[in-house]
Amino acid sequence: MSVPPAAQAQPQPPQQAGKVKLSVYTIEECPACGQKTKRAFQAGDYITKDGAKCSKCGNVTKMTLIYAEPMVKSK
């Protein structure tokens, strides 16, 4: 039984020197108590957007920062 061409694994391009994979994060900050929460970026996030409820005081948080960090390779 042969595998259809679309189902075969596609070769991955080689990693170029100097290219680093990044993880993108969003920081949500509570305007009432100052609690900051770091979470993975989600499509649709933008600065000043309302976030989740604060885990400390229950007020609505605001997204204050979106940034990227290099991914950590685990052994």
C-alpha positions in Angstrom: 0.0 0.0 0.0 1.5 3.3 -1.0 1.1 6.6 0.8 -0.4 9.5 -1.1 2.1 12.3 -1.9 0.2 14.8 0.3 0.5 12.5 3.4 4.3 12.1 3.1 6.4 14.1 5.5 7.7 17.3 3.9 11.4 17.9 4.3 12.2 20.8 6.7 14.5 23.6 5.5 17.8 23.6 7.4 18.1 26.1 10.2 20.1 29.1 9.1 23.0 30.3 11.3 21.9 33.1 13.6 18.2 32.2 13.4 16.6 31.8 16.9 13.1 30.5 17.6 11.2 32.9 19.8 8.3 32.5 22.3 6.0 35.5 22.5 4.4 36.5 25.8 1.8 39.0 27.0 1.9 40.8 30.4 -1.4 41.7 32.0 -1.4 44.2 34.8 -4.1 45.1 37.3 -4.6 48.9 37.4 -6.0 48.6 41.0 -3.4 46.5 42.9 -0.5 46.3 40.4 -0.4 42.5 40.1 1.4 41.4 36.9 0.8 38.1 35.1 2.8 36.7 32.3 1.1 34.3 29.8 1.6 33.0 26.3 0.6 35.5 23.5 -2.7 34.7 21.9 -3.9 36.0 18.5 -5.9 39.2 19.0 -3.8 40.5 22.0 -2.9 44.2 21.9 -1.6 46.8 24.3 -4.4 48.4 26.4 -6.9 45.5 25.7 -8.8 44.3 28.7 -7.5 41.0 30.0 -8.6 38.4 32.5 -9.8 39.1 36.1 -7.0 39.8 38.6 -6.2 36.7 40.7 -5.4 39.0 43.7 -8.3 41.5 43.8 -10.8 40.5 41.0 -10.6 43.7 38.9 -10.2 43.5 35.2 -6.5 43.6 34.0 -5.0 45.5 31.1 -2.5 44.1 28.6 0.6 46.3 29.1 3.4 44.5 27.3 3.9 42.0 24.5 7.5 40.7 24.0 9.5 37.7 22.7 12.1 35.6 24.4 14.5 33.0 22.8 13.1 29.5 23.3 15.1 27.4 25.8 16.3 24.1 24.5 15.6 21.3 26.9 17.9 18.3 27.1 
